[in-house]
Amino acid sequence: MPTEPVPNDPVPTDPEPTDPEPTDPVPTGPGPTGPASVGTGHPNPTVEQVIRHRLSTALGGWRGSLEAAAPMVAFVVVWTWQKDVMTAVVAAGALTVVLAIVAIIQKQSLQFILSAVFATAIAAFFALRSGRAQDAFLPGILTSAAWGVGTLVSVLVRWPVVGFMVGAGDPRMAEDPFAWRRDPGLVRVCQRLTLVLVVLYAVRVGIMLPLYFAGQVAWLGVAKVALGWPAWVVAVAVMGWILMRGNTPQVVPAPDSDVTWQDQQTQGQES
């Protein structure tokens, strides 16, 4: 009796491979401003950009500089007028109190006023003890000399002072205050920036020390003001020029690279 043929089961075959949908590659090569930050889609900022970002929050503005210099200006003006050390000291102290009251009313920081109080108190001690008005400037001269030697030594031993200022803005500061030293490029740039401070302190001492020995109180006052915040402005400008011209890649990417990159983009759009 004839039987119906049974159809053979088809032999299973592997499905043809399909090409995956193309995806944007994660950048791994060097970008326009430094090595790429893996997973962020943008290049890492350079060492100079990270330093600019951190130092921008560490420098006081014009108001802080004025508050720090005003008491010494009052001292010089009153002494030149009255030729009395005690009267000049009282004038400087009174102006400091007025500045503090204004800052409190305006809810401003007392940081620079407190530093002025400390500096004015030391200056008054020296001036009142000797009775010579030029001795009010001696603490500042000695402080500049000490800072000059200290900053120079910090460069020679590769622990530059500016590096500590940059490290203070590092998000890892609390857990690892010396993380900035792991990047040799950052250390080298901070050494160059610290040398600018060495020159600043050398100029201060080189100008004010001869005036002190000559007893030129009025010119000491002029030099004190001119070599205060105006000289700082010049030093910061030189530092900025160094940072703008540099293009040092980060060896150890900083944790605040994303914030720095975003700030750079914002500044570029505003300009």
Backbone as JSON, one array per atom type, in Angstrom:
{
  "sequence": "MPTEPVPNDPVPTDPEPTDPEPTDPVPTGPGPTGPASVGTGHPNPTVEQVIRHRLSTALGGWRGSLEAAAPMVAFVVVWTWQKDVMTAVVAAGALTVVLAIVAIIQKQSLQFILSAVFATAIAAFFALRSGRAQDAFLPGILTSAAWGVGTLVSVLVRWPVVGFMVGAGDPRMAEDPFAWRRDPGLVRVCQRLTLVLVVLYAVRVGIMLPLYFAGQVAWLGVAKVALGWPAWVVAVAVMGWILMRGNTPQVVPAPDSDVTWQDQQTQGQES",
  "N": [[0.86, -1.2, 0.0], [0.72, 2.15, -0.94], [2.57, 4.8, 0.58], [2.39, 8.15, 1.87], [4.92, 10.5, 1.07], [7.21, 11.62, 3.55], [7.96, 14.87, 4.45], [11.25, 16.16, 4.49], [12.91, 17.54, 7.35], [14.02, 20.92, 7.37], [17.44, 21.72, 7.12], [19.01, 23.35, 9.78], [20.38, 26.55, 9.54], [23.05, 28.91, 10.16], [22.28, 32.22, 11.04], [22.78, 35.0, 8.84], [25.49, 37.12, 9.46], [25.04, 40.36, 10.8], [25.96, 43.73, 10.32], [26.98, 45.72, 13.04], [25.29, 48.63, 14.31], [26.73, 51.72, 13.54], [28.65, 53.5, 15.94], [29.54, 56.44, 17.75], [32.95, 56.85, 18.19], [34.82, 56.62, 21.25], [36.89, 59.24, 22.17], [40.36, 58.81, 22.1], [42.79, 59.71, 21.42], [45.18, 62.47, 21.22], [43.8, 65.68, 21.86], [42.78, 69.02, 20.81], [43.65, 70.59, 22.93], [45.01, 68.96, 24.65], [45.67, 65.6, 25.96], [43.06, 63.23, 25.35], [40.17, 63.05, 27.42], [39.07, 60.18, 28.61], [35.87, 58.9, 28.05], [34.55, 61.29, 28.53], [34.18, 62.73, 26.27], [35.46, 65.01, 25.5], [38.56, 66.83, 25.15], [41.21, 66.64, 27.61], [41.96, 69.44, 29.7], [44.9, 71.51, 29.44], [47.88, 71.57, 31.53], [48.42, 74.24, 32.13], [45.91, 75.42, 31.81], [44.43, 74.23, 33.88], [45.81, 75.27, 36.08], [45.33, 78.03, 35.77], [42.58, 78.05, 36.2], [42.41, 77.27, 38.91], [43.96, 79.18, 40.28], [42.53, 81.47, 39.82], [40.58, 81.68, 41.74], [42.0, 82.15, 43.98], [43.17, 84.64, 44.14], [42.84, 87.92, 45.34], [40.54, 90.64, 44.69], [40.32, 94.09, 43.49], [39.24, 95.47, 45.66], [40.02, 94.06, 47.99], [42.8, 94.44, 47.84], [42.92, 97.2, 48.15], [41.87, 97.54, 50.74], [43.86, 96.26, 52.19], [46.07, 97.92, 51.78], [45.35, 100.51, 52.5], [45.51, 101.32, 55.36], [48.33, 101.64, 55.76], [48.88, 103.64, 53.96], [47.46, 105.73, 55.14], [48.98, 106.01, 57.46], [51.42, 106.98, 56.42], [50.61, 109.42, 55.22], [49.59, 110.92, 57.41], [51.83, 110.99, 59.07], [53.63, 112.41, 57.46], [52.37, 114.83, 57.51], [52.03, 115.54, 60.28], [54.35, 114.71, 61.54], [54.54, 112.94, 63.66], [54.76, 109.93, 65.27], [52.97, 108.47, 66.92], [50.47, 109.7, 66.4], [50.21, 109.07, 63.7], [50.05, 106.28, 63.82], [47.65, 105.96, 65.24], [45.88, 107.05, 63.38], [46.09, 105.21, 61.27], [45.1, 102.92, 62.55], [42.48, 103.78, 63.15], [41.39, 104.11, 60.59], [41.42, 101.46, 59.75], [39.5, 100.32, 61.44], [37.21, 101.69, 60.53], [37.05, 100.7, 57.88], [36.55, 98.02, 58.46], [34.02, 98.19, 59.69], [32.47, 99.14, 57.55], [32.71, 96.98, 55.78], [31.41, 94.98, 57.27], [28.8, 96.01, 57.39], [28.15, 95.93, 54.68], [28.23, 93.28, 54.33], [30.58, 91.98, 53.52], [33.67, 90.16, 53.0], [36.06, 89.9, 55.67], [38.64, 89.25, 55.33], [40.96, 90.5, 54.09], [41.07, 92.86, 55.51], [41.59, 91.97, 58.09], [44.15, 90.95, 57.67], [45.41, 93.34, 57.18], [45.14, 94.54, 59.68], [46.81, 92.93, 61.23], [49.32, 93.4, 59.95], [49.53, 96.18, 60.3], [49.6, 96.38, 63.09], [52.05, 95.14, 63.73], [53.79, 96.86, 62.37], [53.27, 99.23, 63.77], [54.24, 98.55, 66.29], [57.03, 98.34, 65.85], [57.57, 100.97, 64.99], [56.73, 102.6, 67.15], [58.33, 101.65, 69.17], [60.95, 102.35, 68.46], [60.66, 104.97, 67.81], [61.12, 106.02, 65.34], [59.82, 106.82, 62.21], [60.36, 105.44, 59.84], [60.84, 102.88, 60.66], [58.44, 101.62, 60.73], [58.17, 100.43, 58.33], [59.98, 98.43, 58.3], [59.23, 95.73, 59.13], [57.76, 94.86, 56.86], [59.73, 94.92, 54.88], [61.55, 93.01, 55.83], [59.86, 90.82, 55.81], [59.34, 90.53, 53.06], [61.94, 89.93, 52.22], [62.32, 87.47, 53.53], [60.28, 85.92, 52.32], [61.21, 86.03, 49.71], [63.63, 84.55, 49.83], [62.56, 82.14, 50.74], [60.77, 81.39, 48.62], [62.59, 81.08, 46.54], [64.17, 78.94, 47.47], [62.18, 77.01, 47.52], [61.77, 76.56, 44.81], [64.24, 75.49, 44.06], [64.29, 73.06, 45.42], [62.24, 71.77, 44.24], [59.66, 72.0, 45.26], [57.65, 74.05, 44.64], [56.27, 77.2, 45.69], [53.95, 78.22, 44.45], [52.8, 75.88, 43.64], [51.6, 74.88, 45.96], [49.54, 76.71, 46.23], [48.08, 76.1, 43.95], [47.48, 73.46, 44.55], [45.76, 73.87, 46.68], [43.34, 74.37, 45.5], [42.59, 71.94, 44.57], [40.23, 69.32, 44.26], [40.9, 67.05, 45.69], [42.19, 67.87, 47.93], [41.71, 67.61, 50.76], [42.01, 64.85, 51.25], [44.4, 64.19, 49.96], [46.8, 66.21, 50.06], [49.1, 66.7, 48.59], [48.78, 65.88, 46.0], [49.18, 67.23, 43.64], [51.88, 67.08, 43.06], [52.33, 64.77, 41.7], [52.19, 65.08, 39.02], [54.59, 65.75, 36.8], [54.77, 67.72, 34.84], [53.06, 69.74, 35.78], [54.44, 70.48, 38.07], [56.77, 71.59, 36.95], [55.74, 73.83, 35.57], [54.7, 75.27, 37.73], [57.07, 75.87, 39.03], [58.22, 77.74, 37.27], [56.33, 79.78, 37.5], [56.63, 80.42, 40.2], [59.16, 81.53, 40.2], [58.61, 84.04, 39.2], [57.51, 85.26, 41.43], [59.77, 85.28, 43.05], [61.35, 87.2, 41.75], [59.68, 89.42, 42.13], [59.72, 89.81, 44.96], [62.44, 90.3, 45.26], [62.73, 92.73, 43.88], [61.16, 94.38, 45.51], [62.61, 94.39, 47.97], [65.06, 95.35, 47.03], [64.45, 97.97, 46.3], [63.18, 99.17, 48.55], [64.82, 98.77, 50.8], [67.25, 100.4, 50.56], [65.95, 102.92, 50.72], [64.94, 102.79, 53.29], [67.28, 102.78, 54.9], [68.13, 105.3, 54.23], [66.26, 106.83, 55.45], [63.99, 107.84, 54.17], [60.96, 108.47, 54.52], [58.58, 109.31, 53.21], [59.02, 108.49, 50.55], [59.29, 105.81, 51.04], [56.66, 105.21, 51.71], [55.42, 105.67, 49.23], [56.71, 103.69, 47.72], [55.85, 101.45, 49.12], [53.12, 101.35, 48.52], [53.15, 101.3, 45.67], [54.6, 98.98, 45.18], [52.94, 97.16, 46.2], [49.76, 96.11, 45.61], [49.77, 97.06, 42.84], [52.21, 96.04, 41.87], [51.7, 93.36, 42.25], [49.7, 93.01, 40.36], [51.17, 93.3, 38.01], [52.89, 91.08, 38.31], [51.01, 89.0, 38.28], [50.06, 89.35, 35.71], [52.32, 88.66, 34.21], [52.51, 85.98, 34.98], [50.1, 85.11, 33.87], [50.69, 85.46, 31.17], [52.68, 83.52, 30.84], [51.15, 81.24, 31.34], [49.27, 81.39, 29.28], [50.79, 81.02, 27.0], [51.83, 78.51, 27.33], [51.51, 74.93, 26.78], [51.24, 72.45, 28.13], [50.75, 69.03, 28.41], [48.6, 67.11, 30.58], [49.91, 64.69, 32.72], [48.93, 63.19, 34.81], [45.62, 63.16, 34.93], [43.67, 65.81, 36.23], [41.16, 65.89, 38.82], [39.33, 67.94, 38.56], [39.16, 68.49, 35.89], [36.99, 68.46, 34.1], [35.4, 70.61, 34.99], [37.18, 72.7, 34.59], [37.47, 72.57, 31.8], [34.86, 73.21, 30.99], [34.71, 75.84, 31.93], [36.63, 77.03, 30.27], [35.35, 76.75, 27.79], [33.13, 78.38, 28.2], [34.33, 80.89, 28.56], [35.44, 81.16, 26.05], [33.16, 81.41, 24.44], [32.08, 83.78, 25.43], [34.03, 85.59, 24.69]],
  "CA": [[0.0, 0.0, 0.0], [1.64, 3.3, -1.04], [2.55, 5.75, 1.7], [2.74, 9.52, 1.48], [6.29, 10.84, 1.47], [7.35, 12.53, 4.72], [8.91, 15.94, 4.08], [12.46, 16.26, 5.32], [13.07, 18.81, 8.09], [15.11, 21.73, 6.8], [18.68, 21.77, 7.91], [19.16, 24.72, 10.32], [21.57, 27.29, 9.09], [23.37, 30.08, 10.98], [21.83, 33.47, 10.4], [23.85, 35.81, 8.29], [25.89, 38.19, 10.4], [24.66, 41.75, 10.43], [26.9, 44.72, 10.83], [26.41, 46.54, 14.13], [25.08, 50.03, 13.98], [27.93, 52.5, 13.88], [28.56, 54.38, 17.11], [30.63, 57.41, 17.82], [34.05, 56.31, 18.99], [35.28, 57.41, 22.4], [38.2, 59.78, 21.8], [41.49, 58.31, 22.88], [44.02, 60.37, 20.99], [45.34, 63.84, 21.69], [42.85, 66.65, 21.36], [43.38, 70.31, 20.52], [44.27, 71.22, 24.1], [45.7, 68.0, 25.5], [45.2, 64.24, 25.79], [41.62, 63.12, 25.5], [39.64, 62.54, 28.68], [38.29, 59.03, 28.21], [34.51, 58.83, 28.59], [33.93, 62.6, 28.68], [33.87, 63.27, 24.96], [36.2, 66.24, 25.22], [39.96, 66.68, 25.56], [41.6, 67.15, 28.92], [42.64, 70.74, 29.67], [46.34, 71.45, 29.68], [48.32, 71.93, 32.89], [48.28, 75.69, 32.29], [44.49, 75.75, 31.98], [44.04, 73.82, 35.23], [46.4, 76.23, 37.03], [44.57, 79.29, 35.65], [41.27, 77.87, 36.84], [42.54, 77.2, 40.36], [44.5, 80.42, 40.82], [41.56, 82.55, 39.67], [39.81, 81.78, 42.98], [42.91, 82.39, 45.11], [43.67, 86.01, 44.13], [41.85, 88.91, 45.74], [40.27, 91.69, 43.72], [40.83, 95.42, 43.79], [38.79, 95.9, 46.98], [40.89, 93.46, 48.99], [44.1, 95.11, 47.79], [42.75, 98.55, 48.72], [41.7, 97.41, 52.19], [45.13, 95.88, 52.79], [47.07, 98.99, 51.65], [44.86, 101.81, 52.99], [46.04, 101.76, 56.65], [49.71, 102.11, 55.65], [48.81, 104.94, 53.28], [47.05, 106.7, 56.16], [50.13, 106.22, 58.33], [52.4, 107.84, 55.73], [50.04, 110.75, 55.02], [49.5, 111.62, 58.69], [53.19, 111.26, 59.57], [54.18, 113.49, 56.65], [51.7, 116.07, 57.91], [52.21, 115.88, 61.69], [55.68, 114.29, 62.01], [54.36, 112.3, 64.96], [54.54, 108.51, 65.03], [51.77, 108.03, 67.61], [49.31, 110.19, 65.65], [50.12, 108.3, 62.46], [49.59, 104.93, 64.17], [46.23, 106.06, 65.59], [45.15, 107.27, 62.13], [46.05, 103.94, 60.55], [44.18, 102.05, 63.27], [41.11, 104.28, 63.0], [40.94, 103.78, 59.24], [41.17, 100.02, 59.72], [38.2, 100.1, 62.09], [36.17, 102.18, 59.61], [36.95, 99.74, 56.79], [35.91, 96.81, 58.98], [32.59, 98.48, 59.89], [31.84, 99.2, 56.22], [32.65, 95.62, 55.25], [30.37, 94.25, 58.0], [27.5, 96.53, 56.95], [27.93, 95.46, 53.31], [28.33, 91.82, 54.38], [31.76, 91.59, 52.75], [34.68, 89.4, 53.74], [37.03, 90.66, 56.46], [39.94, 88.58, 55.18], [42.06, 91.41, 53.81], [41.13, 93.83, 56.6], [42.29, 91.32, 59.2], [45.58, 90.91, 57.35], [45.9, 94.71, 57.37], [45.25, 94.76, 61.13], [48.03, 92.24, 61.68], [50.49, 94.11, 59.43], [49.6, 97.5, 60.92], [50.0, 96.21, 64.49], [53.49, 94.89, 63.78], [54.46, 98.1, 61.97], [53.15, 100.19, 64.87], [55.14, 98.12, 67.37], [58.4, 98.73, 65.5], [57.7, 102.42, 64.92], [56.6, 103.19, 68.48], [59.45, 101.22, 70.02], [62.17, 103.09, 68.11], [60.38, 106.4, 67.64], [61.45, 106.42, 63.97], [58.71, 106.44, 61.34], [60.78, 104.47, 58.81], [60.83, 101.52, 61.22], [57.14, 101.02, 60.45], [58.28, 99.67, 57.08], [60.97, 97.37, 58.44], [58.65, 94.37, 59.08], [57.41, 94.51, 55.49], [60.97, 94.65, 54.14], [62.06, 91.72, 56.3], [58.94, 89.77, 55.33], [59.61, 90.33, 51.63], [63.22, 89.22, 52.1], [62.12, 86.08, 53.93], [59.5, 85.27, 51.27], [62.07, 85.88, 48.54], [64.51, 83.4, 50.06], [61.74, 80.93, 50.81], [60.28, 81.0, 47.3], [63.73, 80.6, 45.75], [64.5, 77.6, 47.95], [61.11, 76.09, 47.11], [62.02, 76.21, 43.41], [65.44, 74.65, 43.98], [64.01, 71.71, 45.95], [61.11, 71.25, 43.47], [58.39, 72.13, 45.99], [57.37, 75.48, 44.42], [55.2, 77.79, 46.5], [52.73, 78.31, 43.65], [52.21, 74.54, 43.63], [50.7, 74.75, 47.12], [48.35, 77.5, 45.92], [47.32, 75.31, 42.98], [46.97, 72.3, 45.27], [44.65, 74.25, 47.56], [42.11, 74.32, 44.73], [42.36, 70.57, 44.1], [39.16, 68.65, 45.03], [41.46, 66.0, 46.54], [43.04, 68.52, 48.92], [41.52, 67.09, 52.11], [42.52, 63.49, 51.36], [45.76, 64.07, 49.44], [47.2, 67.6, 49.82], [50.26, 66.8, 47.69], [48.48, 65.18, 44.75], [49.67, 68.01, 42.51], [53.27, 66.76, 42.77], [52.41, 63.55, 40.88], [52.29, 65.48, 37.61], [55.85, 66.49, 36.65], [54.53, 68.92, 34.04], [52.49, 70.76, 36.65], [55.52, 70.95, 38.96], [57.66, 72.46, 36.18], [55.07, 75.09, 35.31], [54.64, 75.99, 39.01], [58.4, 76.41, 39.29], [58.38, 78.97, 36.48], [55.47, 80.81, 38.1], [57.21, 80.82, 41.49], [60.29, 82.42, 39.91], [58.06, 85.39, 39.06], [57.41, 85.8, 42.79], [61.14, 85.54, 43.52], [61.75, 88.5, 41.19], [58.86, 90.45, 42.78], [60.25, 90.07, 46.3], [63.78, 90.89, 45.1], [62.54, 94.14, 43.52], [60.68, 95.09, 46.7], [63.71, 94.6, 48.92], [66.09, 96.16, 46.37], [64.04, 99.37, 46.27], [62.78, 99.71, 49.84], [65.89, 98.73, 51.8], [68.03, 101.65, 50.53], [65.13, 104.04, 51.2], [64.86, 102.65, 54.74], [68.55, 103.24, 55.48], [68.24, 106.75, 54.01], [65.24, 107.52, 56.24], [63.05, 108.5, 53.28], [59.66, 107.92, 54.89], [57.59, 109.59, 52.17], [59.28, 107.6, 49.42], [58.95, 104.45, 51.49], [55.21, 105.06, 51.57], [55.11, 105.53, 47.81], [57.17, 102.37, 47.28], [55.0, 100.44, 49.76], [51.87, 101.25, 47.76], [53.43, 100.91, 44.28], [55.09, 97.6, 45.14], [51.9, 96.3, 46.77], [48.88, 95.49, 44.61], [50.15, 97.27, 41.44], [53.26, 95.08, 41.51], [51.03, 92.06, 42.15], [49.02, 92.98, 39.07], [52.19, 93.02, 37.0], [53.32, 89.69, 38.49], [49.92, 88.12, 37.8], [50.03, 89.47, 34.25], [53.42, 87.84, 33.7], [52.1, 84.58, 35.15], [49.09, 84.83, 32.87], [51.37, 85.32, 29.86], [53.32, 82.19, 30.84], [50.11, 80.21, 31.26], [48.61, 81.46, 27.98], [51.7, 80.52, 25.97], [52.16, 77.11, 27.58], [50.59, 73.9, 26.3], [51.79, 71.24, 28.74], [49.69, 68.04, 28.65], [48.54, 66.5, 31.91], [50.33, 63.29, 32.85], [47.92, 62.64, 35.71], [44.46, 64.05, 34.77], [43.14, 66.38, 37.46], [39.74, 65.57, 39.01], [38.48, 69.07, 38.17], [39.39, 68.78, 34.48], [35.72, 68.76, 33.44], [34.99, 71.98, 35.35], [38.11, 73.6, 33.91], [37.14, 72.57, 30.38], [33.62, 73.95, 30.82], [35.03, 77.27, 32.09], [37.32, 77.46, 29.06], [34.36, 76.87, 26.74], [32.31, 79.56, 28.5], [35.13, 82.08, 28.28], [35.58, 81.27, 24.6], [31.89, 81.89, 23.89], [31.91, 85.17, 25.8], [34.97, 86.41, 23.94]],
  "C": [[0.89, 1.23, 0.0], [1.47, 4.25, 0.14], [2.95, 7.12, 1.2], [4.16, 9.85, 1.93], [6.3, 11.85, 2.63], [8.35, 13.61, 4.36], [10.09, 15.98, 5.07], [12.49, 17.6, 6.05], [14.19, 19.62, 7.49], [16.3, 21.76, 7.75], [18.86, 23.18, 8.44], [20.47, 25.35, 9.86], [21.78, 28.5, 10.0], [22.87, 31.34, 10.28], [23.02, 34.28, 9.91], [24.2, 36.93, 9.28], [25.48, 39.55, 9.87], [25.65, 42.71, 11.06], [26.27, 45.52, 11.95], [26.25, 47.98, 13.68], [26.3, 50.84, 14.41], [27.67, 53.4, 15.09], [29.73, 55.32, 17.09], [31.74, 56.87, 18.69], [34.39, 57.23, 20.15], [36.67, 57.93, 22.07], [39.28, 59.24, 22.71], [42.78, 59.0, 22.51], [44.11, 61.76, 21.53], [44.34, 64.78, 21.05], [43.54, 67.97, 21.12], [44.04, 70.96, 21.7], [44.96, 70.23, 25.0], [45.18, 66.61, 25.25], [43.73, 64.12, 26.09], [41.26, 62.55, 26.86], [38.67, 61.42, 28.34], [36.93, 59.05, 28.88], [33.84, 60.18, 28.74], [33.58, 63.22, 27.35], [34.56, 64.58, 24.65], [37.63, 66.07, 25.71], [40.21, 67.22, 26.96], [42.2, 68.54, 28.76], [44.14, 70.53, 29.86], [46.63, 71.8, 31.14], [48.09, 73.42, 33.12], [46.83, 76.08, 32.5], [43.99, 75.37, 33.37], [44.57, 74.83, 36.26], [45.65, 77.55, 36.97], [43.24, 79.18, 36.36], [41.38, 77.92, 38.37], [43.03, 78.51, 40.96], [43.49, 81.56, 40.75], [40.73, 82.75, 40.94], [40.69, 82.14, 44.18], [43.38, 83.84, 45.2], [42.56, 86.98, 44.5], [41.67, 89.98, 44.67], [40.79, 93.04, 44.2], [40.43, 95.86, 45.2], [39.68, 95.33, 48.08], [42.25, 94.13, 49.03], [44.02, 96.51, 48.41], [42.64, 98.49, 50.23], [43.02, 97.06, 52.87], [46.13, 97.03, 52.8], [46.66, 100.29, 52.33], [45.43, 102.21, 54.35], [47.48, 102.28, 56.57], [49.76, 103.45, 54.91], [48.42, 106.02, 54.27], [48.21, 107.02, 57.1], [51.11, 107.21, 57.69], [51.88, 109.27, 55.6], [50.03, 111.54, 56.33], [50.9, 111.92, 59.23], [53.82, 112.4, 58.78], [53.61, 114.84, 57.07], [52.07, 116.48, 59.32], [53.61, 115.58, 62.23], [55.63, 113.67, 63.41], [53.96, 110.85, 64.73], [53.23, 108.05, 65.66], [50.51, 108.46, 66.86], [49.12, 109.39, 64.37], [49.6, 106.89, 62.72], [48.1, 104.95, 64.49], [45.39, 106.25, 64.32], [45.01, 105.97, 61.34], [45.07, 102.97, 61.21], [42.73, 102.47, 63.11], [40.56, 103.95, 61.61], [40.63, 102.29, 59.1], [39.82, 99.67, 60.33], [37.05, 100.54, 61.18], [35.97, 101.19, 58.46], [36.25, 98.45, 57.24], [34.41, 97.02, 59.16], [31.85, 98.5, 58.55], [31.68, 97.8, 55.64], [31.55, 94.8, 55.95], [28.98, 94.7, 57.56], [27.15, 96.0, 55.56], [28.02, 93.94, 53.2], [29.44, 91.3, 53.46], [32.74, 90.84, 53.64], [35.63, 90.33, 54.48], [38.45, 90.13, 56.29], [41.09, 89.57, 55.02], [42.19, 92.49, 54.88], [41.86, 93.23, 57.79], [43.78, 91.2, 58.93], [46.19, 92.29, 57.51], [46.06, 95.04, 58.84], [46.54, 94.15, 61.65], [49.28, 93.01, 61.24], [50.65, 95.47, 60.09], [50.05, 97.4, 62.38], [51.5, 95.97, 64.6], [54.26, 96.16, 63.41], [54.42, 99.13, 63.09], [54.09, 99.84, 66.01], [56.57, 98.57, 67.09], [58.57, 100.25, 65.54], [57.65, 103.06, 66.31], [57.79, 102.83, 69.37], [60.7, 102.05, 69.74], [61.93, 104.59, 68.03], [60.71, 106.9, 66.25], [60.36, 105.9, 63.03], [59.12, 105.39, 60.32], [60.78, 103.03, 59.33], [59.48, 100.84, 61.05], [57.19, 100.16, 59.19], [59.25, 98.5, 57.19], [60.35, 95.97, 58.44], [58.3, 93.94, 57.66], [58.64, 94.17, 54.66], [61.53, 93.29, 54.53], [61.17, 90.57, 55.82], [59.16, 89.48, 53.86], [60.92, 89.58, 51.42], [63.07, 87.75, 52.45], [61.33, 85.3, 52.86], [60.35, 85.06, 50.02], [62.99, 84.69, 48.67], [63.71, 82.11, 50.06], [61.24, 80.46, 49.46], [61.41, 80.47, 46.42], [64.12, 79.18, 46.17], [63.44, 76.59, 47.5], [61.27, 75.66, 45.65], [63.18, 75.23, 43.3], [65.17, 73.22, 44.45], [62.78, 71.09, 45.27], [59.83, 71.1, 44.31], [57.94, 73.59, 45.86], [56.16, 75.97, 45.2], [53.89, 77.86, 45.72], [52.04, 76.95, 43.58], [51.26, 74.32, 44.79], [49.42, 75.55, 46.9], [47.46, 76.75, 44.93], [46.71, 74.1, 43.67], [45.81, 72.62, 46.17], [43.31, 74.22, 46.84], [41.78, 72.94, 44.21], [41.23, 69.94, 44.92], [39.67, 67.55, 45.95], [42.25, 66.56, 47.71], [42.92, 67.89, 50.29], [42.14, 65.71, 52.27], [43.99, 63.39, 50.96], [46.28, 65.47, 49.09], [48.36, 67.76, 48.85], [50.03, 66.06, 46.38], [49.05, 65.91, 43.55], [51.11, 67.64, 42.12], [53.41, 65.49, 41.92], [52.54, 63.87, 39.39], [53.56, 66.31, 37.42], [55.69, 67.75, 35.81], [53.98, 70.05, 34.87], [53.56, 71.34, 37.58], [56.44, 71.92, 38.21], [57.01, 73.82, 35.92], [54.99, 75.92, 36.6], [56.0, 76.54, 39.4], [58.63, 77.7, 38.53], [57.54, 80.1, 37.06], [56.03, 81.31, 39.42], [58.41, 81.73, 41.28], [59.83, 83.86, 39.69], [57.93, 86.04, 40.43], [58.79, 86.1, 43.36], [61.6, 86.9, 43.03], [60.98, 89.63, 41.86], [59.42, 90.8, 44.15], [61.64, 90.71, 46.22], [63.68, 92.37, 44.75], [62.07, 94.94, 44.73], [61.83, 95.41, 47.65], [64.76, 95.52, 48.31], [65.75, 97.63, 46.33], [63.84, 99.93, 47.68], [63.91, 99.72, 50.87], [66.79, 99.96, 51.73], [67.24, 102.86, 51.03], [65.01, 104.0, 52.72], [66.13, 103.18, 55.4], [68.73, 104.75, 55.3], [67.2, 107.53, 54.8], [64.21, 108.26, 55.41], [61.64, 107.94, 53.5], [58.62, 108.13, 53.79], [57.77, 108.65, 50.98], [59.05, 106.14, 49.79], [57.46, 104.2, 51.37], [54.79, 104.88, 50.12], [55.5, 104.14, 47.32], [56.29, 101.26, 47.86], [53.72, 100.24, 48.96], [52.14, 100.73, 46.34], [53.87, 99.46, 44.17], [54.12, 96.65, 45.84], [51.06, 95.72, 45.66], [49.24, 95.84, 43.17], [51.24, 96.29, 40.98], [52.68, 93.67, 41.4], [50.32, 91.93, 40.82], [50.01, 92.66, 37.96], [52.65, 91.57, 37.08], [52.27, 88.71, 37.97], [49.83, 88.17, 36.29], [51.13, 88.63, 33.61], [53.08, 86.35, 33.83], [51.05, 84.19, 34.11], [49.68, 84.65, 31.48], [52.04, 83.96, 29.76], [52.27, 81.1, 30.65], [49.41, 80.22, 29.91], [49.49, 80.86, 26.88], [52.0, 79.03, 26.13], [51.1, 76.16, 27.06], [51.07, 72.53, 26.81], [50.68, 70.23, 29.0], [49.76, 67.49, 30.07], [49.01, 65.05, 31.84], [49.34, 62.54, 33.73], [46.7, 63.56, 35.64], [43.91, 64.52, 36.11], [41.66, 66.06, 37.59], [38.81, 66.71, 38.62], [38.7, 69.45, 36.71], [38.1, 69.15, 33.76], [35.28, 70.19, 33.71], [35.88, 72.98, 34.63], [37.76, 73.71, 32.43], [35.87, 73.37, 30.12], [33.85, 75.45, 30.97], [35.71, 77.81, 30.85], [36.32, 77.66, 27.92], [33.5, 78.12, 26.95], [33.05, 80.84, 28.19], [35.3, 82.29, 26.78], [34.32, 81.81, 23.94], [31.69, 83.37, 24.2], [32.82, 86.09, 25.02], [34.61, 86.41, 22.46]]
}
